[in-house]
Amino acid sequence: MNSDFRNQSETPKLEDAASLTVVAETYYSQGDLAAAVAACRQALELQPDWAAAYVTMGNVQQASGQIEEAMRFYSEAIALNPDFAEAYANLGSMLYKQGHLVEAIVNYQKAIELKPTLAAAYWNLAGALKQQGQFEEAVAYEQKALQLNPHLAQVDFHINLGDKLAREGQLDEAVAAWQRAIAFKPDLPEAYCQIGIVLRHQGNFKEAIPNLQKALEIKPDFIAAHQHLCGILRDTSDLAAARQAVHKYSQICAETDPIMTAIYFVSTYQVSGLNQIAGDRFLELESYLQQNLETASSVEIKSLYANFLFSTPYLRDDLAANSQLYRLIAHKYTNKCIKPNFPQPANYSYQPKAANSKLKIGFLSNHFSRHSVGWCSADIIRELSEITPNLHLYASERIVADDRTQQFESLGKLTFPTTYPNGLANSAEIIDQIQQDELDVLVDLDSLSVPVHADILYQKPAPVCISWLGFDAPYISSENYFLTDWHSHPAGREKYYDEQLIRMPDSFVAVSGFQRYGVDPVALRKSNRIGLDQTVYLCVAPGRKFNRDLVKAQVAILKQVPNSVLIHKALGDAAVFEAAYHQACEAEGVSRHRIKFLPRFATEEEHRIIYLLADVLLDSYPYNGGTHTLEALWFNLPVVTRTGEQFLSRMGYSFLQALGMETGVARSWAEYVDLGVKLGKDGDLRRAIQSHLVQSKDPANLSPLWNPKKFAGDMYAVFAKLCKIG
């Protein structure tokens, strides 16, 4: 509702209450609320019964989300000046916000009685009457409002036009329409928010942020604006600002929006590296969902599936509890978000495969690029292309193409979807394309973390649908499969999954190696002020994988290994990382100068130089390093990894088992510390491990972990068996 009425009936005079109120209004329009309040107070010191100052104070309170306070100021203005039409109108809008339609209508009518030319009062009265179902009377008031101010209709026209253009994918034109609406009426939070959302999807974060902030300035409890602002700040690594934004979102909206505020809070604090705080909020939301999931909206359930479940393995290594949570939310997602669009899985008819025919295999991902999924899948897909020419790749989201994308395109037909509601592909479009391609096997590379993949897998658009690699299983269908190995999923794990587990013989992944820039290791140490005789530990745990227990264990290792240092290099909040390590160092009596923080680099090839600087990689837990641990092992770096219950806490263990290595696996933090100390003190042991890693790459005796050709052959055999051919 249009609640920002100004009293323009007075002629400002210098150094009086009226002129100070005009100054306050100017500050208010510029968003400087504190200055606006100060000017109003000056006005009231000069003239305590100046009603206009109370209206402006009410407007400021409204902009701050303090509806009750705003109503108090408007009521005070009316008490001082019973003929103040704008005060009645603004009070009506506050009552409207609270759902008190009858009282709102009475106040709008009083405003019109006092000031028959107040167009916005007619317009807002019409809106309130529509809410009560009094449409004919509402139309009459709308017509009167438009007679007084034709621009009111122009605002709605451009707002609606923008919405229509956005639905049609004409985003630049939609932004222009919303901007025209703002030109007619500057206080349109919905328009600013929509512009911010579109700019975010276009990657124009710098311009998106002020539009979202403007929406919140006008409407402090605007949930969508809060969410997109928090998302941009989190994803652009402005993490201190992101935490401030998500705190404000929680403070204002937690009671009305408990699920989404918690999801954004957990995600933001995880990315920052504050997993202890994130974990407390995670448990609160998990408990809340046990009682309230039935009433959650489809939007909330989708976010729980995509974001809340994605957060789980970083915070807790409890296979039974995590599985229970996955099932709870995934089943709700299937029933409430998928089945309404796809009442039942499609029952397609497929022609039986001839024994000598080659399988048609499709890969579904939004990471055919420089991403962990891209690095770990490309070599295997390349080897599969040597076995069958029938490979198809389906992008499920916009991909910023890079050199890795070009490599994927050379391996099979890469299809990009043409429709992007909310920045994502239309699942029906991808399903249709898969059907046209007549696949035998569809392999999902990202799994639970991408809801559109769940929609596609539920429809079972190929005879065999398998999730693999990017995350844990999607918990969508017992007719589908999850590809793994015996190390990450030992016997008996089936009861924790909906999908059928298919285990590869050696490991769940294989790579042919990683490229890095060449450097002189001696010069590298000197440039980082590290002595050639020092033992260098390395941690590359980003914010989501960073926690106090990890830091405490690593500092305990340093304490017991003289002349050792730890390098931390990862994405997250540098101030959080430093504070955590420095606090642990102080507790253990270790010099904080033994922790070195290195910046991230623009490319992976630059990043991988770090493994030449280190002597031992200290892996993360409860979510192990995937690509980073593979990189360290490829560059012959001994690894200490803590293994646990869930798949993502057993990746390091799986890699070492595939390499035939026993040293490096810990089953508790105490063992982790002991192993770290042992590897730090025993140079002969480190050299023996390095020699073993070098030999593992010998073509004559190549380890399965470095043999994507063997992996592809085994994978194809698994697929053929599932398709009942060969």
C-alpha positions in Angstrom: 0.0 0.0 0.0 1.1 3.6 -0.6 1.7 4.7 2.9 4.3 7.5 2.5 2.2 10.6 2.4 3.8 14.0 2.9 2.2 17.1 4.3 2.8 19.7 1.6 0.2 22.2 2.7 2.7 24.3 4.7 5.1 26.9 3.3 8.5 26.3 4.9 10.0 29.2 6.8 13.6 29.4 7.8 14.5 28.3 11.4 11.0 27.1 12.2 9.4 23.7 12.7 8.0 23.6 9.2 11.3 24.1 7.5 13.0 21.6 9.8 10.3 19.0 8.8 11.0 19.7 5.1 14.7 19.0 5.9 13.7 15.8 7.7 11.7 14.7 4.7 14.7 15.3 2.5 16.9 13.1 4.7 14.1 10.5 4.8 13.9 10.4 1.0 17.7 9.9 0.8 17.6 7.0 3.2 19.4 8.9 6.1 16.9 7.9 8.7 19.0 9.0 11.7 19.3 12.5 10.3 15.6 12.6 9.6 14.8 11.8 13.2 17.3 14.4 14.5 15.7 17.1 12.3 12.2 16.1 13.5 13.3 16.3 17.1 14.7 19.8 16.5 11.3 20.8 15.0 9.5 19.5 18.0 11.8 21.3 20.4 10.8 24.5 18.6 7.1 23.6 18.4 6.0 20.5 20.5 2.6 20.4 18.9 3.8 20.3 15.3 1.9 17.3 13.9 3.8 17.1 10.6 7.0 16.2 12.5 5.2 13.2 14.1 4.0 12.0 10.6 7.6 12.1 9.4 8.8 10.3 12.5 6.1 7.7 11.7 7.4 7.4 8.2 10.9 6.8 9.5 9.6 4.1 11.9 7.7 2.5 9.0 10.9 2.4 6.9 12.7 0.7 9.8 10.0 -2.0 10.1 8.7 -0.7 13.4 5.0 -0.7 12.5 3.6 -0.3 16.0 5.9 2.7 16.6 4.8 4.2 13.3 1.2 3.9 14.3 1.9 5.6 17.6 3.4 8.6 15.8 0.6 8.8 13.3 -1.9 8.6 16.2 -0.1 11.4 18.0 -0.2 13.6 14.9 -4.0 13.0 14.7 -4.4 13.9 18.4 -2.5 17.2 17.8 -4.3 17.9 14.5 -7.6 16.0 14.0 -7.8 17.4 10.5 -4.5 16.0 9.3 -5.6 13.8 6.3 -2.1 12.4 5.6 -1.8 11.1 9.1 -5.1 9.2 8.8 -4.0 7.8 5.4 -0.7 6.6 6.8 -2.3 5.1 9.8 -4.7 3.3 7.5 -1.7 1.8 5.6 -0.2 0.5 8.8 -3.5 -1.1 9.8 -3.7 -2.6 6.3 -0.2 -4.2 6.8 -1.4 -5.8 10.0 -4.5 -7.2 8.3 -6.9 -4.9 10.1 -8.9 -4.1 6.9 -12.0 -2.6 8.6 -9.9 -0.1 10.6 -7.8 0.7 7.6 -10.9 1.5 5.5 -12.2 3.8 8.2 -9.0 5.7 8.3 -8.7 6.0 4.4 -12.3 7.2 4.3 -11.5 9.9 7.0 -8.5 11.0 5.0 -10.6 11.4 1.9 -13.3 13.3 3.8 -10.7 15.7 5.1 -8.8 16.0 1.8 -10.9 14.9 -1.3 -7.9 15.4 -3.6 -5.7 12.8 -1.9 -5.4 10.4 -4.8 -3.3 7.7 -3.1 -5.9 7.4 -0.3 -8.6 6.5 -2.9 -6.2 4.0 -4.5 -5.3 2.3 -1.2 -8.9 2.3 -0.1 -9.7 0.5 -3.4 -7.1 -2.1 -2.6 -8.5 -2.7 0.9 -12.0 -3.1 -0.5 -10.8 -5.6 -3.0 -9.3 -7.7 -0.1 -12.8 -7.7 1.3 -14.4 -8.8 -2.0 -16.1 -5.4 -2.6 -15.0 -5.1 -6.2 -17.6 -2.8 -7.6 -17.0 -0.2 -4.9 -13.3 -0.7 -5.3 -13.5 0.1 -9.0 -15.3 3.4 -8.3 -12.5 4.5 -5.9 -9.8 3.4 -8.4 -11.4 5.5 -11.1 -11.6 8.5 -8.7 -7.9 8.0 -7.9 -7.0 7.9 -11.6 -8.9 11.1 -12.2 -6.8 12.8 -9.6 -3.5 11.1 -10.5 -3.3 9.2 -13.8 0.2 8.1 -13.0 -1.1 5.6 -10.5 -2.3 3.4 -13.4 0.9 3.9 -15.3 2.8 2.5 -12.3 0.7 -0.7 -12.3 0.9 -1.0 -16.1 4.7 -0.9 -16.1 4.9 -3.2 -13.1 2.7 -5.8 -14.8 4.5 -5.3 -18.1 7.9 -5.9 -16.4 6.5 -9.1 -14.8 5.2 -10.3 -18.1 8.5 -9.6 -19.9 10.5 -11.4 -17.2 8.4 -14.5 -17.5 9.1 -14.4 -21.3 12.8 -14.2 -20.7 13.1 -10.6 -21.9 15.1 -9.5 -18.9 16.6 -6.2 -20.1 13.2 -5.1 -21.3 11.6 -6.1 -18.0 14.2 -4.1 -16.0 13.4 -1.0 -18.2 9.7 -1.4 -17.5 10.2 -1.6 -13.8 12.5 1.4 -14.0 9.7 3.4 -15.7 7.4 2.4 -12.9 9.9 3.8 -10.4 10.1 7.0 -12.4 6.4 7.6 -11.7 6.5 6.4 -8.1 9.9 6.2 -6.5 8.8 4.1 -3.4 8.2 0.8 -5.1 10.0 -2.0 -3.2 8.7 -4.7 -5.5 10.2 -3.0 -8.6 13.6 -2.5 -7.0 13.6 -6.1 -5.8 12.7 -7.5 -9.2 15.4 -5.4 -10.8 17.9 -6.7 -8.2 16.9 -10.3 -8.8 17.3 -10.0 -12.6 20.7 -8.3 -12.3 21.8 -11.0 -9.9 20.9 -13.7 -12.4 22.7 -11.8 -15.1 25.9 -11.7 -12.9 25.7 -7.9 -12.4 26.1 -8.0 -8.6 27.5 -4.5 -8.3 24.2 -3.0 -9.6 22.0 -5.6 -8.0 23.0 -4.8 -4.5 21.8 -1.1 -4.3 18.5 -2.1 -5.9 17.9 -4.7 -3.2 19.1 -2.4 -0.5 16.6 0.2 -1.8 13.8 -2.3 -1.6 14.6 -3.0 2.0 14.9 0.6 2.8 11.3 1.1 1.7 10.1 -2.2 3.0 12.3 -3.6 5.8 10.5 -7.0 6.0 10.7 -7.7 2.3 11.7 -11.4 2.4 12.8 -11.8 -1.2 15.0 -8.8 -1.1 16.7 -10.0 2.1 17.3 -13.5 0.5 18.8 -12.2 -2.7 21.0 -9.6 -1.0 22.3 -12.3 1.5 22.9 -14.6 -1.5 24.9 -12.1 -3.5 27.1 -11.0 -0.6 27.7 -14.7 0.4 28.5 -15.8 -3.1 30.8 -12.8 -3.9 32.7 -13.5 -0.7 31.9 -10.2 1.0 31.3 -12.4 4.1 31.4 -9.9 6.9 28.7 -7.9 5.0 26.8 -11.2 4.3 26.7 -12.1 8.0 25.5 -8.6 8.8 22.8 -8.9 6.1 21.6 -12.4 7.2 21.6 -11.3 10.8 19.3 -8.4 9.9 17.1 -10.8 7.8 16.8 -13.1 10.8 16.2 -10.3 13.3 13.3 -8.8 11.2 11.8 -12.0 9.6 12.6 -15.0 11.8 9.1 -15.2 13.3 7.3 -14.9 10.0 9.9 -16.8 7.9 11.6 -19.3 10.3 12.7 -21.9 7.7 14.3 -19.6 5.1 16.0 -17.3 7.6 17.6 -20.4 9.2 18.7 -21.8 5.8 20.4 -18.5 4.8 21.9 -18.1 8.3 23.5 -21.7 8.2 24.8 -21.3 4.7 26.3 -17.8 5.3 28.0 -18.8 8.5 29.3 -22.0 6.9 30.9 -20.3 3.9 32.5 -17.8 6.4 34.1 -20.7 8.3 31.9 -20.3 11.4 30.6 -23.8 11.5 30.1 -24.0 15.2 27.5 -21.2 15.0 26.0 -22.6 11.8 25.8 -26.0 13.6 23.7 -24.6 16.5 21.2 -23.0 14.1 21.2 -26.2 12.0 20.1 -28.3 15.0 17.4 -25.7 15.8 16.0 -25.9 12.3 16.2 -29.7 12.3 14.2 -29.8 15.5 11.7 -27.3 14.2 11.1 -29.4 11.0 10.3 -32.5 13.0 7.1 -30.7 14.1 6.4 -28.2 11.3 7.5 -29.7 7.9 4.0 -30.6 7.0 3.1 -26.9 6.8 6.1 -25.8 4.8 5.6 -24.3 1.4 6.9 -25.7 -1.8 9.5 -23.0 -2.0 10.7 -23.8 1.5 10.8 -27.5 0.8 12.8 -26.9 -2.4 15.3 -24.8 -0.5 15.5 -27.4 2.3 16.3 -30.0 -0.3 18.9 -27.9 -2.3 20.5 -26.0 0.5 19.8 -27.4 4.0 20.7 -31.0 3.0 23.8 -29.7 1.2 24.9 -28.2 4.6 24.4 -31.4 6.5 27.6 -33.4 5.9 29.8 -30.4 6.6 28.3 -30.2 10.1 27.7 -33.8 11.2 29.2 -37.2 10.6 26.3 -39.3 11.8 25.1 -41.6 9.0 21.9 -42.7 10.7 20.8 -39.2 11.6 21.8 -37.7 8.3 20.1 -40.4 6.4 16.9 -39.9 8.4 17.0 -36.1 7.6 17.7 -36.7 3.9 14.8 -39.1 3.6 12.4 -36.8 5.6 13.0 -33.8 3.3 13.6 -35.7 0.0 10.4 -37.6 0.3 8.5 -34.3 1.1 10.2 -32.7 -1.9 9.2 -35.7 -4.1 5.5 -35.6 -3.0 5.0 -31.8 -2.9 7.3 -30.4 -5.5 7.8 -33.1 -8.1 4.6 -35.1 -8.2 2.3 -32.1 -8.8 4.3 -31.5 -12.1 4.9 -35.2 -12.9 2.0 -37.2 -11.3 3.9 -40.4 -11.9 7.2 -41.5 -13.6 6.8 -41.7 -17.3 6.3 -45.2 -18.6 8.4 -45.1 -21.8 8.9 -48.1 -24.1 12.5 -48.8 -25.1 13.7 -51.1 -27.8 15.8 -54.0 -26.5 19.6 -53.5 -27.1 21.3 -55.8 -29.4 24.2 -57.6 -27.9 26.8 -56.0 -30.1 25.4 -52.4 -30.0 27.0 -49.6 -28.1 25.3 -48.0 -25.2 24.0 -44.5 -25.4 25.1 -42.7 -22.3 24.2 -39.2 -21.1 25.7 -37.1 -18.4 23.7 -34.4 -16.5 25.5 -31.6 -14.7 25.8 -27.9 -14.2 29.6 -28.2 -13.9 31.0 -29.0 -17.3 33.7 -26.4 -16.5 36.6 -25.7 -14.1 34.8 -27.2 -11.1 35.6 -30.2 -8.9 33.0 -32.2 -10.7 34.5 -31.2 -14.1 38.0 -32.0 -13.0 37.1 -35.4 -11.7 34.8 -36.6 -14.5 36.4 -35.4 -17.7 39.1 -38.0 -18.0 36.6 -40.8 -17.4 34.1 -39.4 -19.9 37.0 -39.1 -22.4 37.9 -42.7 -22.0 34.2 -43.7 -22.3 34.1 -41.9 -25.7 36.7 -44.4 -26.9 34.4 -47.2 -25.9 31.1 -45.8 -27.3 30.6 -42.9 -29.7 27.1 -42.3 -28.3 27.8 -39.8 -25.5 25.5 -36.9 -24.7 26.1 -34.1 -22.1 23.2 -32.1 -20.7 23.8 -28.8 -18.9 21.2 -28.1 -16.3 22.1 -24.4 -15.8 23.9 -21.6 -17.5 27.6 -22.4 -17.7 30.2 -19.7 -18.1 32.2 -21.6 -20.8 35.9 -22.0 -20.3 38.6 -24.2 -21.7 37.3 -27.3 -19.8 33.8 -26.7 -21.3 35.4 -26.9 -24.7 37.0 -30.2 -23.8 33.7 -31.6 -22.7 32.1 -30.4 -26.0 34.8 -32.4 -27.9 33.7 -35.6 -26.0 30.0 -35.7 -26.8 27.1 -33.5 -27.8 26.7 -30.8 -25.1 23.1 -29.5 -25.0 22.3 -26.3 -23.2 18.7 -25.7 -22.3 16.9 -22.8 -23.8 14.6 -21.7 -21.0 15.8 -20.5 -17.7 13.0 -19.7 -15.2 14.8 -18.3 -12.1 18.2 -19.0 -13.8 17.7 -22.8 -14.0 16.7 -25.1 -16.8 13.2 -26.4 -17.3 13.3 -30.0 -16.3 10.6 -31.0 -18.8 12.7 -29.6 -21.6 15.8 -31.7 -20.6 13.6 -34.8 -20.1 12.2 -34.3 -23.6 15.7 -34.0 -25.0 16.9 -37.1 -23.2 14.0 -39.0 -24.6 14.7 -37.8 -28.1 18.3 -39.0 -27.8 17.0 -42.4 -26.7 19.6 -42.9 -23.9 20.3 -46.3 -22.3 21.9 -44.7 -19.2 21.6 -41.3 -17.7 24.4 -40.3 -15.2 23.7 -37.5 -12.8 27.0 -35.9 -11.7 25.7 -33.5 -9.1 23.0 -35.4 -7.3 21.2 -34.1 -4.2 22.5 -30.6 -4.4 20.6 -29.7 -7.6 16.7 -30.0 -7.4 16.1 -30.0 -11.1 18.2 -33.2 -11.3 15.9 -34.8 -8.8 12.9 -33.8 -11.0 14.6 -35.4 -14.0 15.7 -38.6 -12.2 12.2 -39.1 -10.8 10.8 -39.2 -14.3 13.4 -41.9 -15.2 13.9 -40.7 -18.8 16.4 -43.5 -19.5 16.1 -47.2 -18.6 19.0 -46.8 -16.1 19.4 -43.7 -14.0 22.5 -43.3 -11.9 23.8 -40.6 -9.5 27.6 -40.4 -9.1 30.4 -38.2 -7.9 29.3 -34.7 -7.0 27.5 -35.4 -3.7 25.6 -38.0 -1.8 22.6 -39.9 -3.3 19.4 -37.9 -4.1 16.9 -40.1 -2.2 14.4 -39.9 -5.0 13.7 -43.4 -6.3 14.5 -47.0 -5.3 14.5 -47.9 -9.0 17.6 -45.7 -9.5 21.2 -46.2 -8.5 24.1 -44.6 -6.7 27.6 -45.4 -8.0 30.3 -45.7 -5.3 33.0 -48.2 -4.1 33.5 -50.6 -1.2 35.8 -48.2 0.8 33.4 -45.3 1.0 30.3 -47.6 1.2 31.2 -50.8 3.0 28.8 -53.7 3.3 25.6 -52.9 5.2 25.2 -49.3 4.0 22.2 -50.1 1.8 19.7 -49.5 4.7 20.7 -45.9 4.8 19.8 -45.2 1.1 16.8 -45.2 -1.1 18.8 -45.7 -4.3 20.4 -49.0 -5.0 24.2 -49.0 -4.3 26.4 -50.0 -7.2 30.1 -50.4 -6.2 33.0 -50.0 -8.5 35.8 -52.6 -7.9 38.6 -50.1 -6.9 37.5 -46.6 -6.2 34.6 -44.3 -6.9 36.7 -42.0 -9.2 39.9 -42.0 -11.2 41.9 -39.2 -12.8 44.9 -39.1 -15.2 46.6 -36.2 -13.3 46.6 -32.5 -12.9 48.6 -29.7 -14.5 50.5 -27.0 -12.6 53.0 -24.3 -13.4 56.7 -25.1 -13.0 58.6 -23.4 -10.2 61.8 -23.8 -8.3 60.9 -25.4 -4.9 63.9 -23.7 -3.2 63.0 -20.3 -4.5 59.4 -21.0 -3.6 60.2 -21.6 0.0 62.5 -18.5 0.2 59.8 -16.3 -1.4 57.4 -17.4 1.4 60.0 -17.0 4.1 60.0 -20.7 5.0 63.3 -22.4 5.8 64.5 -25.4 3.7 64.7 -27.4 6.9 61.2 -26.6 8.2 58.4 -29.1 8.1 55.5 -27.6 6.3 51.9 -28.7 6.8 49.1 -27.6 4.5 45.4 -27.1 5.0 43.2 -26.1 2.1 39.8 -26.5 3.9 37.5 -23.7 2.7 35.0 -22.1 5.0 32.4 -24.9 4.7 35.0 -27.5 5.8 36.6 -25.4 8.4 35.9 -26.0 12.1 37.4 -25.6 15.6 38.2 -29.3 16.0 40.2 -29.3 12.8 42.1 -26.2 13.9 42.7 -27.6 17.4 44.1 -30.8 16.0 46.4 -29.0 13.6 47.8 -26.7 16.2 48.4 -29.7 18.5 50.5 -31.2 15.7 52.5 -28.0 15.4 53.2 -28.0 19.1 54.8 -31.4 19.0 56.8 -31.0 15.8 59.6 -28.5 16.3 60.5 -26.1 13.5 57.2 -26.8 11.7 54.7 -24.4 10.2 51.2 -24.6 8.8 50.0 -23.0 5.6 46.3 -22.3 5.3 45.0 -21.4 1.8 41.3 -21.5 1.0 38.1 -19.7 0.2 36.3 -18.1 3.2 36.6 -15.2 5.6 40.3 -14.6 6.2 39.6 -12.8 9.4 37.7 -15.8 10.7 40.5 -18.2 9.7 43.1 -16.1 11.4 41.1 -15.6 14.6 40.5 -19.4 14.9 44.1 -20.3 14.5 45.4 -17.5 16.7 43.0 -18.5 19.5 44.1 -22.2 19.3 47.8 -21.1 19.2 47.3 -19.0 22.3 45.6 -21.9 24.1 48.4 -24.3 23.2 51.3 -21.9 23.7 52.2 -22.0 20.0 53.5 -18.9 18.3 50.9 -17.5 15.9 53.7 -16.8 13.5 53.9 -20.5 12.7 50.6 -20.2 10.9 50.9 -18.7 7.4 47.9 -17.6 5.3 48.3 -17.5 1.6 45.9 -15.9 -0.9 43.9 -17.8 -3.4 45.0 -17.7 -7.1 43.1 -17.1 -10.2 43.6 -20.5 -11.8 43.9 -24.1 -10.5 47.3 -24.4 -12.3 48.6 -21.6 -10.0 47.0 -23.0 -6.9 48.6 -26.4 -7.4 52.1 -24.9 -6.9 51.2 -25.0 -3.2 51.7 -28.8 -3.1 55.3 -28.2 -4.0 55.8 -26.0 -0.9 54.3 -28.5 1.6 55.5 -31.7 3.2 52.1 -33.1 4.5 48.5 -32.3 3.7 46.2 -32.2 6.7 42.7 -33.2 5.3 39.4 -31.8 6.5 36.7 -33.6 8.5 33.7 -34.4 8.6 33.8 -33.5 4.9 37.0 -34.7 3.4 38.8 -33.0 0.6 37.9 -34.4 -2.8 39.7 -32.8 -5.7 42.3 -31.1 -3.3 43.2 -34.5 -1.8 43.5 -36.1 -5.2 45.8 -33.2 -6.3 48.0 -33.5 -3.2 48.4 -37.3 -3.8 49.1 -36.7 -7.5 51.9 -34.3 -6.6 53.3 -37.0 -4.2 52.3 -35.3 -0.9 51.7 -37.5 2.2 48.1 -37.1 3.5 46.6 -37.3 6.9 42.8 -37.9 6.6 40.2 -38.6 9.3 37.7 -41.2 8.2 34.2 -41.5 9.6 30.7 -42.9 8.8 29.3 -40.9 6.0 30.4 -41.1 2.3 31.9 -37.6 2.3 34.0 -38.4 5.4 35.4 -41.5 3.7 36.7 -40.0 0.5 40.3 -39.6 1.7 40.3 -43.2 3.0 39.0 -44.5 -0.3 41.8 -42.7 -2.2 44.5 -44.1 0.1 43.0 -47.6 -0.2 42.9 -47.4 -4.0 46.6 -46.5 -3.8 47.4 -49.4 -1.5 48.5 -47.1 1.3 47.9 -47.8 5.0 49.7 -44.8 6.6 47.6 -41.6 6.7 44.2 -42.8 7.9 43.0 -41.7 11.3 39.7 -42.7 13.0 39.7 -40.1 15.7 41.2 -36.6 16.3 43.8 -38.2 18.6 44.9 -40.6 15.8 44.9 -37.6 13.4 47.3 -35.7 15.7 49.5 -38.7 16.2 49.8 -39.4 12.5 50.5 -35.7 11.8 53.3 -35.6 14.4 54.7 -38.9 13.1 54.8 -37.7 9.5 56.2 -34.4 10.5 59.1 -35.9 12.6 59.9 -38.9 10.4 61.5 -37.7 7.1 62.3 -41.2 6.1 58.6 -42.2 6.4 57.6 -39.2 4.3 60.1 -40.1 1.6 58.9 -43.7 1.6 55.3 -42.4 1.0 56.5 -40.1 -1.7 58.3 -43.0 -3.4 55.2 -45.1 -3.2 53.1 -42.3 -4.8 55.7 -41.9 -7.6 55.6 -45.6 -8.3 51.7 -45.5 -8.3 52.0 -43.5 -11.5 54.3 -46.0 -13.3 52.4 -47.0 -16.5 53.6 -50.5 -16.0 51.9 -50.7 -12.6 49.4 -47.9 -12.7 47.2 -47.4 -9.6 43.4 -47.6 -10.3 43.2 -44.1 -8.9 45.3 -42.8 -11.8 43.7 -45.1 -14.4 40.5 -43.5 -15.9 40.8 -46.0 -18.8 40.3 -48.9 -16.5 37.6 -47.1 -14.6 35.8 -46.3 -17.8 36.0 -49.9 -18.8 34.6 -51.1 -15.5 31.9 -48.4 -15.6 30.8 -49.4 -19.0 30.6 -53.1 -17.9 28.5 -52.1 -15.0 26.2 -50.1 -17.3 25.9 -53.0 -19.8 25.0 -55.4 -17.0 22.3 -53.0 -15.7 21.0 -52.7 -19.3 21.1 -56.5 -19.6 23.3 -56.6 -22.7 26.6 -58.2 -23.5 
